[in-house]
């Protein structure tokens, strides 16, 4: 890990079996505050997002461990960590507004499974998260439908999902997965 970079990791968990592909999202409660280099704070809005969080060297051996831990903490659910394939991922590095880091890097992993994740025993959902819920990939929350509960998928997470799927499509392992998801969305199964 680069000392001038702060890291976060997350999972795009897509349930894809007999029905259309669905993405697990968590509803971020409004009001969480994040310190900025300028001395100000960024206040989180109520948005849907993919489960993700900060790398913690006391808890995490690597970013795969971070992504799995944060999924459990934010969604209150778990899955076999072996489903995370580091080759099916994307890293996005930007200049950091956070104190102590020159850059911030988000790493997202694509997990596609036929089953829903299981309840994470002994794990309490992060207090900043209201709930976890699956949405069809062709019906991601826009804040206008009843199922979106007045919140949209954050623009940043929509962009990260697009970059993740594009990166996976460039990978021989991921191309077949992404192609089957796209065929399903276009009704050509």
C-alpha positions, 0 to 999 in steps of 0.5 A: 500500500502506498502511504500517500494514498487512502484506500476503500474497497467494495463489492458489486454483488449481482444475484443472477440465476433464473431471473434477471440480474439484481444488484445489492445496494445499501441505503446510506442515511443522511448526515454522516460527516467526513473531514476534508483537508480544508478543515470543512466537512462533507455531509453524506446525503441519503443515497443508495450505494454499493457496500464499501468502506475504508481499508483498516490495517488493524482488521484487513490483510488486503483490499479483498478483506476490506471489501468482504468486511465492509459488505458484512458491516454495511449489508448485514449479510455475508458470502463466501470470500472465495467468490471475490476474484481480484481479476474481476475488479477496477481501481479508481484513483482520484486526488484526495480531499481527506487529511493525510492522503494525497490520493484516494483509491476505490477498488470494486470487485464484481461478485456474481452468484446464483444465491442471495448472501446469507445473514451475517451472524453476530454482525450488526449493520453499520449505523449509517446504513438504513437497509440493504436491498436488491434492485434489477440492473435495468431498474436501479433506484432513481428516487422517483419510484416507490421501491427507491424510497426517495433516494437514487443510486449515487452518481459516483457509484453508478459511474463505478459500476459502469467502469467495473463492468467495462473492466471485467468485459476486457478480462477473459474471465469476466467477458462471459459473465458480463456478456450473459448479464447484458444478454439477459438485460436485452432479453436475448437469453 
